[in-house]
Amino acid sequence: MYNKYILIFVVVLISVFSLATSCEKPTPDPDEPTTGKLKINMSFNWGNAPLQFDTLIYVNAAGNKYLVHEIQFFITNVTIYKNGNAKVLNSWQKAHYFDTNIPSTLEWPIVDDIEQGSYDSLSFTFGFTNVDNESFMYVNPPENQMFWPEYLGGGYHYMKLNGKWENPDGYLRGSAFHLGKGQTYDANGNIVGFIDNSFRVSVSGSDFSISAANTSNFDLVMDIQQWFENPTVYNHNDWGGDIMENQDAMAIARANGWNVFKMK
C-alpha cells in the first residue's frame, strides 16, 4: 500500500512539473530581428493609366490638350501611423528628390529600422515647409538645380512639372507648372512677404505591414490629371506658361494637390 502511495505521488509530481514547464514562454532569441525596412516606389499616371511622356494625347478638365515632358519634386517629413502613434521616418535627412529623368530616384529605400507589424497609414509634406526650405542646402546636381530664386523667397522648388499645351490658336506653348514659395506685393508691385505653399498629403488606403528582416514596398502614384481639376479646374489659357511669380495660380496647384497621390 505504501508503494502505491509513493507511485501516485510521483505521477502527480511529474504531471505538475510537466504542466508548469509547458506554460513557460520560450525565451526570445536576442539575435532574432524584430524590425524591417520600407521602400517607397514612385510612378505616374494620367487617371488610371500609366503616364506617357512627350505625347500630346491628354485633355484636362478645362479642355486643354496637354503633354508632360518631365517631373521633378521633393517630399519631406514622411510619417507612419500605428494605433494613433506617429513616427517620422528619415528624420536626419528629411527630404527625398524624385526625377523622371533619373529612374534611380524613383525608388527610395528608407534608412530607418521599423518595428514589425501592421501600420494604419502614411503621410508626408509635399515640398518644404518654411522651416525646412533653406537656401544652399544642396551644392550638387540634380537637387541644386531646383533652387528657387532668392528674390522670390529662396530655398527650393517643391515641384517642376514641365510640359506643353495647345492654345486656342492651335500652337503648342511651353508649360512650366512650378510650385514653391509664393509672394505678396504692395500697391507698387514690390514684394513684401512670402507664402508657404507646401501641403500635407495623407495617402488614402495606405495601410501596410512590416515583416522582420524584410523590405516592404510602398507603391505610390502621382496622378497628373488631378493637378488640374479638383477642387478647382485649372486652365492653361488663363494662367499662361510660367506660374512661379503668380501666387493665385500656385494656390490652385496647392489646393488641388490633396488628391494627387494614391496607392498603386
MOJOTA-V101045 format. One record per backbone hydrogen bond with DSSP energy under -1.0 kcal/mol. NH is the residue of the N-H (numbers start at 0). CO is the residue of the C=O. If there is no record, write none. Layout:
# MOJOTA-V101045
NH:CO  NH:CO
This chain:
# MOJOTA-V101045
4:0  5:1  6:2  7:3  8:4  9:5  10:6  11:7  12:8  13:9  14:10  15:11  16:12  17:13  18:14  19:15  20:16  21:17  22:18  31:28  35:113  36:213  38:215  39:107  40:217  41:105  42:219  44:221  45:48  48:45  50:43  53:67  56:54  57:65  59:63  62:59  65:57  66:163  68:161  69:161  71:159  72:97  73:157  74:95  75:124  78:122  79:86  80:120  81:84  84:81  86:79  88:77  92:89  95:74  97:72  99:70  101:98  104:101  105:102  106:103  107:39  109:37  113:35  115:33  116:209  118:207  119:80  122:78  123:200  124:75  125:198  126:73  132:128  133:131  136:133  143:139  144:141  145:142  146:143  147:154  151:148  152:149  153:148  156:145  157:178  158:178  159:71  160:176  161:69  162:174  163:66  164:172  165:64  166:170  169:166  172:164  174:162  175:240  176:160  177:175  178:158  181:194  183:192  185:189  188:185  191:183  192:183  194:181  198:125  200:123  202:121  207:118  209:116  212:34  213:210  215:36  217:38  219:40  220:261  221:42  222:259  223:44  225:222  226:223  227:224  228:225  229:225  233:227  237:234  238:234  239:235  242:175  245:242  249:245  250:246  251:247  252:248  253:249  254:250  255:251  256:252  258:255  259:256  261:220  263:218
